[in-house]
Amino acid sequence: MPAIPFLVFDPGTSHPFTNKQYCTGVLIDPTWVLTAQHCTNLNQQQGHPLLPREVTVTFTTLGGSKEVRKVRQIQRAPGYSQGTGIGDIALLKLSAPVTDISPMPLLASGQAGSFPAVHRFGYGVTSAGSQTPSKVLNYSVEGVWHKSSTSDLPVNMNANCEGLSWPPANALWTYGINQGAMAEGDSGGPVIDDIAPGSYAVAGITSSSLDLRNCTLKKYDPSTLGRQYLGLSNRVDQGSAEWGFISGLVPGAELLSPGGWTATRAALPAGADPSQGVSLYAMSCPSAGICTVAGSYGGIYSAPLLETLSGGSWSVTQPPLPPDAYPYNQSADLRSVSCPDSGTCVAIGSYEDANTDAGLIETGSGGTWAASRAPMPPGVTGDPYSTLDTVTCASSTACVALGTYDPFSSGFDGMIDTFNGQGWASVAAPLPADAAASDPNTSLGYASCPTATSCIAAGSYVDASGDTKGVFESYHNGSWASAVLPLPADAATSGLFVNVEGLACPAAGACVAAGNYATSDGQVHGFLSQLSGGSWSTVEAPLPADAATADPDANFGDFNGLGATSPVACSATTACVAVGSYFSNSNATRPLIEQLSGGTWASVPVAFPPGYAGGSGYLNSAVCTGAGDCLASGSVTANGNTTALADTLASGNWTAVPVMLPQDSASPPNAFAWATDCADPGFCAAAGGYYASDSTNQGLLVTSG
């Protein structure tokens, strides 16, 4: 890191009883170095400023040569408190610009808390008891507390430490990860976020380190203290309290944002209680910058929710309910949405009438939403239970919604509702000949319609012997027909269960489905099925080398129990991906990517964001926009932190996109992404949730481009 210089503060003979002071800094402009303010004071005491001529700045280039600069000005941030370390920031203007070393950019987003770990750099001492800096640049990898009050920290500490509190706009507090604490000479060094491979940004400046066992500052002991020491740094990103001071003096300071992705806390309707939280299940983006997200908000009683992106900002809508909705203690939600164009959307779910649950259809046109009750299959009378789980629209006049109903209070049957531009109609899902006569327990979770006249639906049913099998429903010449999903040879012959967990049809007559099944020896394996030439074929899903040999428990998406978003996507009939999770031989659930190329499926490595390599987690949703361009989203956990996971496929390579979280995210944020959609390779969005600092579960909206 050539942009991190070694600083020597030498008062010389004017203060004969004062030793030299050693610190670290970071070049943020060819003529400006950022460091800690206490370094610029005699004996590090506030009110005793050193002069610019008493400071020497030494850079070491990648080739090993030294570049030395004197200092022309010292600018100290107002509001610095020596007692706490708040505002411990200063800028040194060099006597001549540095032209052969690139300055280090500052973090633009103001969301350092989105990363589980940071790098702290400094020239401090490296042996216990020493007071002489190493003059060799060292670094430690440290976790981020995301806290600004010691009373909130989940560690045992001296009671005297509990009074320390910093404003959130200043605090960037860290703990050591199996490495030594900040030591003498490290003051003023940068705290750096590795926001993408080969891309770094300064998030903070080191002030001091607090030993939580006795509430004393640690200057000379670099021994490992684990989580018992707290690194105190001041934020310097664009959202920090010090940004105005820095940008006012260094207007040319470069800002760096990770990948252009921005995060927003989902808004709630006026008067809603934020402590009840919000759930976002599905997303549809018909064009760049235009998206609709479906979900619900509330606790025991819930209401449907729609979040809409337009003109660069998100807005919230609570859509109406049908006239027969029960007026008290309503529990309604929206589970899926499909927008065939920027002016038309259909969202589906359920609501309560006076007796039971009923399927809900919300139709959006020109920004206005209208509610209707989902129709039931012919011959159904009374007011039986019903619900809709997924919807897909090939055009504004051709939609298919799948759901279940209980016509005789004896078991669930599948229903298929279709829209033809004039109105909605419903049919009972046809079943294979071996289906149970009295209680087939049909569940249809996924539908894909590449054209208005070609659709495939997928789900499961119970046969006459009590086994659960997979089923495909195909639409042709105005009617639906069923087919049993074929399984690999190791499938159980009795006690069988099959879960169809994803479906994508890139063209009429060409589809891919994914899910899992029970084997004859009682394990759970994944399957991948393809429709080609009018027939389905199925293979066992290949797994990574570290998959458990006994019961790898392969799953594809659907962690929310709904068919709202599919973990299967295709950019062409021969180029598809399926994402999910598997159980490893180290007893961890790990994210999974299966990729179809040249007619063969292969498990490919998952890309992890910085700080999460090898973490546990899952991928829940996938979308592809063109040959070789795909996005998968989910969640990953490492070092006790959980964040949203987003992997992109371009030019044959998977790359992790760091997902920045809203500034009110808690520690840990427990963030995840359920749904993903891309209007084109240049614009994608994701929806999910995170745990906020006010101890509530909130909706997460993320956009790129």
N, C-alpha and C positions, 0 to 999 in steps of 0.2 A: 504494500500500500504506500507508494511514494508520496501520496498527498498528505500523509500524516507525519509532521515534522517533530523533532526533538527541540524543546524550548529550554533555554538557560536564562535565568533571571539573576544577574550579578550586580548588586549594589556597589561593589568595589570599595574603595577607601572612604567613601562618604559615610559608610556605616560599617566601621571596622569590626564590630562584634556580631555581624550578621553573616551567615553562610550563604552560599549560592542556593538557589531554589531551582528544582528541575520539574518540568511538566511536559505535557503532550498537547498537541493541537491538531487541527485539520484544515487544510486549504479548501476554501469554498468559493474562491474567486482568485484570479491570478495575483491580486494584490492584498487579499484579506485572509487571515487565519482566525479561526474560531477556537476559543479555549475557555477555561474556567476563570472567573473573575478573581477568586482568592489567590491564584498564581501571580496576579499582577500587583499584589500588595506586599509591602515589607513584612517579613515573617508571617505572611499570609493573614495579616490582621487588617480588617476593614478600617478605613480612615487613614491608612498609611500607604498611599499609592506610590509605586515605583515609576520611574521615568522611562520613556520609550528608548532612550539611548542605553538603558541598562538591560535590554532584552536582546538575545541572539536566537535566531530561528535557523535550524539546520535540517535540510531535506536530504534524503538518500535516494538516488535514482535507482531504477531497476538494474542498471549496469554497475551499481556500487559506488558511483562517484558522489561527492558531497557538494551541496549547494547551500551557501550561507547567506542569510539576509539579516540586515538590521531592521529595526522597527521605527516607523515615522510617527505613528499615532497609536494610542491605546484608548479604545472606547469601551466604557463599562456600562452594563445594563442597569437601568434604574430599578429600584425595588429589591436589590440584593440584600439578603439577610444572612449574615455569617453564622448566626446561631442555628439556623435550620438548613441552610444551603439553598433555599429557594432563590431563583434568579441568579445563580452563580454562573454568569455568562459574560464574556468579554471578547472584543474584536481587536486584532492587531493588524494595522495597516503597514505593509512591508515597504521598505525603502525603494525597491524595484520589483517589477512583476516577475513571477515565475512562468516561463514560457514553454518549458519542456516537460512539465508535469501537469496532468489533467486535474482540475479541481474536483472535489467530491460533491455530488449533488445532495440536496436536502430532500427529505421525504415530503412529497407534496400532499398526500392524502390526509395526514394528521391521524393516521390509524395504526400506529405502531403496535397496538394491542392485538391486531389481527394475526401477528406472528407469535409462535410459541417460544421462540428463542431469538436472541440477538447476539452480535459479536461486539465485545468491548476491547478496544485497542489501547495500548499504552506502553511507555518505556520504563515502567516501574520496576522496583526491586524484585528479584526472583528467588531470594534465599532468606529464610527466617532470621531476624535480628539485624539484617543489613539496612543501612540508610543510604546506600549508594545506588542510584538507578542503573539498570543494566545497559542502557544506551542501545539496546537491541529491541526492536519492536516485537511485542508479544500480544497474544489475544486470548480471551476466554470466551466460551460459549455459555450464555446465561439465559435462564428462563425469565419471562416477563410476568410480574405480579398483577398488572392491571389494577393496582390499588394505589391509593394516595393517603391512607391512614394505617398506621401500624396496628391499631386495634382490630383491623379487619383481616390481618394475616393469619393463616391457619398453621402457626408454629408456636412452640413454647418460647417465651421470651421473658426478660426481666420486666417487672411491672412498670419501671420507670420509662420504658420504651413506648408505652401505650399512648403517651401524649403527643407523639410526633404525627403531624398531619400536613400534607401539601395540597395546594389546589390541583385538581385534575389536569388543568392546562399546563402545569409545570412538571408533574410527576411522571418519571419513567423509571420505575423501581424494578430491580432485577435480583435474582439469586444465582449463585454459582452452580454449575452442573459438573460435579466431580472435578473442579479446578479451583485454583486459589482465588482469594478475594482481590479486589482492587488494592493496590499498595502504593507506597511513596513513589512519585514520578508518573503515576497514571492519571493524575488530575488533569482535566481539560481534554482528555482523549475522547474520541468519538464512540458513540454507541451506534452500531450500524445494523440495518436490516438487509438481509440477503433476499431481496424481493423477487428475484428470478435468477436462473442460472447465469452467472457472469454479470449480474446487475445489482448494484449496491447503492444505498442511500443512507445519509446520516439522520438518525432519529433523535439523538440526544447527546449531551456533553457530560462527562463524568465529573461529579462534585466530590463525593466521599463514599465511604463504606461503613455501615453500622453493624456492629456485633450485637445480635439480638439476645445473646446470653447474658451480657452485662451492660448493654446499652452504651457502649463506648465506640468511638471512631477507631477503625483499624487502618493504621498507616504503614506499619513496617512488617506485618506478618502475612505473607502470601500463602500460608498453609491452607489446606482444604477445610472449608467450614460448611460445605454443603448449603442447605437452606437456612443455616443459622446466621448467615450474614446477609445484609441487604445493601445492594448497590444503589446509591442515590445519584440520579442523573436528572438534568433538566431537559425537558423536551425542546427541540428546535425545529420541529416540522412546521408546515404551513398553518396548522391549526393550534399551535402552541401559544402560550402567553408571551414568549420572546420573539415571535415572528415579526411583529411590528418593529422592534428594535433592530433586528437583523436586516430585514428588507429595506428599512429606511436608510441604512448605511451602505448596503450591498445590493442595490436593485438588480444587478446582473447575476445574483446567485441562482444556480440552476436547480430546478425542482424535478423530481422523478416520481412518477406514479406507476404502480405495477400493472402493466398491460392494458390500461385504459378502462379497467373494470371499476364500477362504482356501486356502492351498496346503500340501500335506503331502508329505514324501518317502515314497515307497512302502516299506513294511517288507518285509524278507526273512525267510524261515523261519529258525528257530534253527540256528546253525552254518553258514549260507550265507556265502560269501566276498563282501563288498560290492564288492571290486575287479572282480568279474566282470560287474557291472552287471545291469540289469533292462530288459526290453522290455514295454511295455503296448500292446496292439493294439486292444482293443474294450471297450465299456462298455454296460451296460443298467441303467436306473433305472426300475423299475415304479411307484414311488411316491416322494413327497418324503422325502428322507433315507435312502432305501434304494437302494443301487447295488452292482453286481458288475462287476469289471474282470478281463479275461482277458489272459494274457501268458505270459512265461517268464523265467527267470533263469539265469545261468551263462555260460560262455564257449564253448569248442569243444563241450563237452557241456552240455546244458541240461535243465531240469526245468520242468514246467508250474506256473503260478502263478495264484492267484486273490486279488484284493484286494476286501474287502467293507466297505461303509459301512452302519452300523446304530447307532442310538443316539448319533449325533453323532461317532463315531470309526471309523477304518479298522482292519481286522484282516487278517492274511494267512493263506492256506491253501495248502499244497502238496497238491493232490489225489492220490489213488492212481492207479496205472496198471493196465491189465488184467493178468490172470494170466500171459499169454504175453509180457509185456514182457521184453526182454533185460536181465539184471540188471547188466551192466557197461557203462560208458561210454555211458549212455543219452542220447539227444537227442530230447527231447519238448517240445512247446509247445502253447499254446491260442491260436487265432487269432480266434475269434469267440464271442460269448455273447449269449443272449437270455433275458430273464426275463419271462414273461407275467404274473406276479403276484409279490408280495413273498415268497412261500414256495417258489417254483419257478424253477429256472434250468437251462438247457442250454448247455454250453460245448463247443466242438469244436476239433480240431486234428490232430496226428499224434504217433506214438511209434514206437519201433523194436522189432520182434520179433527173433528170432534170424537172420532173413534179410534183411529190408527194412523200409521204412516202412509203417505201417498207419494208417488213419483212427482217430481217438480221439474218443469221446463221453463227456463227464462230465455226470452228471445230479445236480443239487442239489435237495434237499427238506428243509425244516426245518433248514438249516444243515449237513446231512451230504451228502457227495459220494460217488457211486459211478461207477466207470469201466467202460466196455465197448468192445469193438472194433467199429468201424463195419461194417455188413453190406455185401456186394458184390452187384452185379447177378446175376440168375439165369444159370446156365451158366458162371460164372467158377470155375475150379478152381485148385488150388495156392495159392501165397502171393504174388500179384502186388503190386507197389507200389501204394499208395493213400494218399490224404490228403483231409481235409475242410478247406474254406476259409471257409465262412460258414454261419450258421444263423439262422433266424427262426422264432418261435413265435407263432401267432395266439392260442393258448390253452395251458393246461397239458396238453392232450391232442391238440394239433395242431402239429407242428413240421416244418420242411423244412431239410435240410442239403445243401449242394452241395459236390462235390469232383471229383477226377480219379482214374483208375486206369489201369494199364498191363497189360492182360490177357495180351498175348503178347510183352512186351518189345520192342514195335515202334512205340510211340507212345501218346499219352494219349487216353483217352476220358472223357467226362463222366459222372458218376453223380449221381443224386438219391436221397437217403435221406429217408424220411418216418417220423414217429412218430404213432401214432393213439391213444395212451393205454394200449395194451397192449404194444407193442413196436415195434422199428424194422424197416423193409423197404427194399430198394434196387432201383432200376431204372436201366438205361442211358439216358442222355439221348438222346431221339430227335433226329435231325438232318435238315436239308433234303435234298431229292433230289440236289442237286449236290455233296454232301459227298464228300471223298476216301474211297475205299473202304478203303484200307490204313492210313492215318495221318491222321485228321481233326484230331488235335491239339486236341481240344475243351477249352475252359476256361470254366467257369461261375463267375462271381465274385460275383453279387448276386442276392438273392431278396427279394421283398416279398409278404406274404400279408395283405391287409386282412381276410379272414375265413378260417375253417377250411376252406372249400371253394373258395376263390379264391386262386390264387398265380401269380406270374410270376417266372421266372428269366431272367437275361441273361448273355451271355458272347460267345465267339467260336469259330469253327471254320475249318478249311482246306478249300477246295473242290477239285474234281478238277484244276483248272488251277493250283493252288498259291497262290491268293489267300486272304487271311484276311478273313473276313466276320463281321459281327455276327449273333447269333442270339437269339431270344426263345423261351423254353419256357413254355407256359401249361398250367395244371392245370384240367381241367373234367371233371365226371362220372367222377371216379376215374382219369383217365388224363392223360398229358402229350402235348402236340403242339408242333411247332417251327414257327417262321416266320423268314424272313430279314429282318434290319433294313434298311429302305430308307434310302438315302443321298441327300444333295443332288446336284444335277446336275453339279457340278464334281468329283465323286469319280473316282478313277483307274479305268480300265477294265481295266488289267493292272498287276501289281505292287501290288495293293491291300492295305492292312492297315486293320483296324478294331479299336479298343479300346473296349469298353463299360466305363465307369469308375464308373457310379452308376445307381441305380434306386430309385424310390419309387412306391407305389401307394396313394393315399389312400382309394380305394374300389374295389369290384369293377368291373372293366372300364375303369378309369381309371388310367393310369400315366404316368410321365415317366422317360426314360432320358437319360444324358449320356455323352459320350466324345469320341474324336477319330478322324480318318480321313485317309488319304493322298489328296491331290488329283491331278488329271491332270498338273499341272506340278511334282509332287514336294514340295509343301508339306504341313504338318500343320495341319489346321483342326479346330475343335471342332464337335460336332453336339448337337442337342437333339431328342429324339423324344417323341411323345405318342401314347398309346393312347386312342382315343375311338371309340365306335360300332363296336367290333370290329375296327378297323384302325389301323395305325401310320402316322404321318406324321413327316417329319424336316425340320428346317431347320438351316442353318449357324448356329453360335452367334455372336451379335453381340459385338464386342469394343470396349474403350475406344478413344478417339481416338488415344492414344499407342501403340497396338499396332503392331508391326513390319508393314510392308506385304508384306515377303517372309518367308514362313514364321513366323507368329506363335506357332506351337507351343503351341496351346491344349490344356490338360489339365484334367481334373476329378478332384480328389482322388487317392486311391490311391497316395500317395507311399511307402507301405510295401510295395507290391507285393502286397497282400492285399485281399480283399473284406470285410475285417472291419468296416469302417465306410463308410457311403455319403455322398458329397458332395452328394446330391440329397435334398430333403425337401419335403413339401407339407403345408400347413395346410388345404387344400381342393382340390377337383379343378381349380379355376381359379387357385389361388394356390400357386406352387412357387418354390423357389430351387435353383440349382446353383452350386457353388463350386469353385474350382481356381486356375489360374494361366495366365499368358500371357507371351509374350516381347515386350518393349517396343522402340520405335525407339531407345532409349538403351542397348540391349544389357543389359537387366536383366529378371529374372523377377519379375513382380509378381502379387499376389493378385487374384483375379477373383471377382465375384459376378454371376450372371445371375438375373434375376427375372421370373417369369411373372405377368402381370396383364392381365385383359381379353382373354385369348387371344393376347397378344403377348409375346415375350421381349425384354428389354432389359438391357444391361450397366449396372449402377449403381455409383456410387463406393464404394470400400472405406473404412471408417472406421479410422483409425490411433490407437493410444494416444499420449499425450503423449510427445514426443521421437522418434517413429518416423514422422512424416508423410512420405509418398512413399517409404517404404522398400520394399525387395525382399522377396519371400517367397511364400507360398502359403496357401491355405485347403484343408483336407483333409476336413473333416467338417461336416455340416449336420443340424439337427433342427428341426422346427416343432411347436409344441404347440397352436396354435389360429390362427384367422384373424389374420394379421398379426404373429404372435409366432414368431420364429425365432432360432436361434443358430448361428453358423459359427465353426469353430476351425481354427488352423493355426500359422504361425510368421512372424515379420517381423524383418528386419535393417536397422539404421540406425546410422551412426557406429561401426561395428565391434561392435555389440552385437546379439545375437539373443535374442528372447523369444517366449513364446507369444502368439498373436493370438486374440482372442475378440471377435466382432462380434455385436451383438444387433439384431434388427429388431422394432420396436414402434411402433404408430401410423404406419406408413409410413416410418419413419426408421431408418437404420442408425447405431448408436453403438458405439464401441470401449469395451470393459470392460478396464481395467488388470488384468492377471493378476499377482498378487503371487507371488513365488517363495520357496521355502524359504530359511531364513537361511544354509544352508550352500552356496548356489549360488556358482559360481565366476565369474570375470571373464575373458571374457564367459561368460554362463550357457548359451548355445546351447540355449535352451529351446524346446519345441514341444509342440503338442497334437495327437495322432492322432485320438482318439475323443471324441465329445460325446453327451450325452443329457440330456433335460429331462423330468421327470415332470409338470410343469405350468409355467405362466409364472413362478411364484415360486421354482422350484427347478431348477437345472441343475448339471451336473458335467462335467468333462473329464479325460482321462487322456493322458499323454504322457511326456516325459522332459526331463532337463536335465543339464548338466555340473556336478558338485559340486566344492567347494573341495578335496576330497581326491583330485582327478584321476580320478574314476570317473563313469561314466554311470549315472544313477539315474532311477527312475520318478517321475513327477510326477502328483499327484492334486489336483484343484482343485474346490471346491464353492462354490455361491452359496446365497443364501436363508437 
